[in-house]
Amino acid sequence: MTTPDGRYVVVRGRLWRTSNPRLPDDTRQALVAELMSARRAVRAALVDGGSDLATARRRVNHAKIALGERGPVWWKDGEPDLNRRMARNTPYADWLAKL
């Protein structure tokens, strides 16, 4: 489920930052394709025990930063980033409890 402000999805009670909704659709699609390709490369490197693991993980990180899921926040109102925090310990606790 997505928080009312659209900044996070809640997975098993934890907040995960969503991608920037202001990204153009074609840009978002290209970045998601790169992210999925990079994740497949991570999996392949883990299976093969290859030395490409660090490169694949860097690709994942770069794609997630470009999507807005990591790095500087994409919103402009000065609210802090609560990424990876338990929702019950954030201002979203009341909203989550009502669901």
C-alpha positions as a Markdown table, in Angstrom:
| # | Residue | x | y | z |
|---|---|---|---|---|
| 1 | Met | 0.0 | 0.0 | 0.0 |
| 2 | Thr | 1.1 | 3.5 | -0.7 |
| 3 | Thr | 1.1 | 6.3 | 1.8 |
| 4 | Pro | -1.4 | 9.1 | 1.3 |
| 5 | Asp | 1.2 | 11.5 | 0.1 |
| 6 | Gly | 2.6 | 8.9 | -2.4 |
| 7 | Arg | 6.1 | 9.1 | -1.1 |
| 8 | Tyr | 6.4 | 5.5 | 0.3 |
| 9 | Val | 5.0 | 2.0 | -0.1 |
| 10 | Val | 4.6 | 0.0 | 3.0 |
| 11 | Val | 6.0 | -3.6 | 2.9 |
| 12 | Arg | 5.7 | -5.7 | 6.0 |
| 13 | Gly | 5.4 | -2.5 | 8.1 |
| 14 | Arg | 8.4 | -0.8 | 6.6 |
| 15 | Leu | 8.5 | 2.3 | 4.5 |
| 16 | Trp | 10.2 | 2.2 | 1.1 |
| 17 | Arg | 10.6 | 5.3 | -1.0 |
| 18 | Thr | 8.6 | 5.3 | -4.3 |
| 19 | Ser | 10.1 | 6.6 | -7.5 |
| 20 | Asn | 9.6 | 10.2 | -8.5 |
| 21 | Pro | 6.1 | 10.6 | -10.0 |
| 22 | Arg | 7.3 | 13.6 | -12.0 |
| 23 | Leu | 9.6 | 11.4 | -14.2 |
| 24 | Pro | 8.3 | 11.2 | -17.8 |
| 25 | Asp | 6.9 | 7.8 | -18.6 |
| 26 | Asp | 9.5 | 7.0 | -21.2 |
| 27 | Thr | 12.3 | 7.9 | -18.8 |
| 28 | Arg | 10.7 | 5.8 | -16.0 |
| 29 | Gln | 10.3 | 2.8 | -18.3 |
| 30 | Ala | 13.9 | 3.0 | -19.4 |
| 31 | Leu | 15.2 | 3.3 | -15.8 |
| 32 | Val | 13.0 | 0.4 | -14.7 |
| 33 | Ala | 14.3 | -1.7 | -17.5 |
| 34 | Glu | 17.9 | -0.9 | -16.5 |
| 35 | Leu | 17.1 | -1.7 | -12.9 |
| 36 | Met | 15.6 | -5.1 | -13.8 |
| 37 | Ser | 18.6 | -5.8 | -16.0 |
| 38 | Ala | 21.0 | -4.8 | -13.2 |
| 39 | Arg | 19.2 | -7.0 | -10.7 |
| 40 | Arg | 19.4 | -10.0 | -13.1 |
| 41 | Ala | 23.2 | -9.2 | -13.4 |
| 42 | Val | 23.4 | -9.3 | -9.6 |
| 43 | Arg | 21.7 | -12.6 | -9.4 |
| 44 | Ala | 23.9 | -14.1 | -12.2 |
| 45 | Ala | 27.0 | -12.9 | -10.4 |
| 46 | Leu | 25.9 | -14.4 | -7.1 |
| 47 | Val | 25.2 | -17.7 | -8.8 |
| 48 | Asp | 28.4 | -17.8 | -10.8 |
| 49 | Gly | 30.6 | -16.3 | -8.0 |
| 50 | Gly | 31.7 | -13.8 | -10.6 |
| 51 | Ser | 33.7 | -10.7 | -10.1 |
| 52 | Asp | 31.0 | -8.6 | -11.8 |
| 53 | Leu | 29.0 | -8.4 | -8.6 |
| 54 | Ala | 30.2 | -5.0 | -7.5 |
| 55 | Thr | 29.6 | -3.6 | -11.0 |
| 56 | Ala | 26.1 | -5.1 | -11.0 |
| 57 | Arg | 25.3 | -3.6 | -7.6 |
| 58 | Arg | 26.5 | -0.2 | -8.7 |
| 59 | Arg | 24.2 | -0.4 | -11.7 |
| 60 | Val | 21.3 | -1.2 | -9.3 |
| 61 | Asn | 22.2 | 1.8 | -7.1 |
| 62 | His | 22.5 | 4.2 | -10.1 |
| 63 | Ala | 19.1 | 3.2 | -11.5 |
| 64 | Lys | 17.5 | 3.5 | -8.0 |
| 65 | Ile | 19.0 | 7.0 | -7.6 |
| 66 | Ala | 17.9 | 8.0 | -11.0 |
| 67 | Leu | 14.3 | 6.8 | -10.2 |
| 68 | Gly | 14.4 | 8.8 | -7.0 |
| 69 | Glu | 14.2 | 5.7 | -4.7 |
| 70 | Arg | 17.6 | 6.5 | -3.2 |
| 71 | Gly | 19.7 | 9.6 | -2.9 |
| 72 | Pro | 18.2 | 13.1 | -2.6 |
| 73 | Val | 14.5 | 13.1 | -2.0 |
| 74 | Trp | 12.3 | 14.1 | -4.9 |
| 75 | Trp | 9.8 | 16.2 | -2.9 |
| 76 | Lys | 10.5 | 19.8 | -2.2 |
| 77 | Asp | 8.6 | 20.6 | 1.0 |
| 78 | Gly | 11.5 | 19.9 | 3.3 |
| 79 | Glu | 10.0 | 16.8 | 5.0 |
| 80 | Pro | 12.7 | 14.3 | 6.1 |
| 81 | Asp | 13.3 | 11.0 | 4.3 |
| 82 | Leu | 11.9 | 8.1 | 6.3 |
| 83 | Asn | 13.0 | 5.4 | 3.9 |
| 84 | Arg | 13.5 | 2.0 | 5.4 |
| 85 | Arg | 12.0 | 3.0 | 8.8 |
| 86 | Met | 9.2 | 1.1 | 10.5 |
| 87 | Ala | 6.0 | 2.9 | 9.7 |
| 88 | Arg | 4.8 | 2.6 | 13.3 |
| 89 | Asn | 7.7 | 4.8 | 14.4 |
| 90 | Thr | 6.9 | 7.6 | 11.9 |
| 91 | Pro | 4.2 | 10.2 | 11.4 |
| 92 | Tyr | 2.5 | 7.6 | 9.3 |
| 93 | Ala | 1.7 | 5.4 | 12.3 |
| 94 | Asp | -1.9 | 6.7 | 12.9 |
| 95 | Trp | -2.7 | 6.4 | 9.2 |
| 96 | Leu | -1.4 | 2.8 | 9.1 |
| 97 | Ala | -3.3 | 1.9 | 12.3 |
| 98 | Lys | -6.6 | 3.0 | 10.8 |
| 99 | Leu | -6.2 | 0.5 | 7.8 |
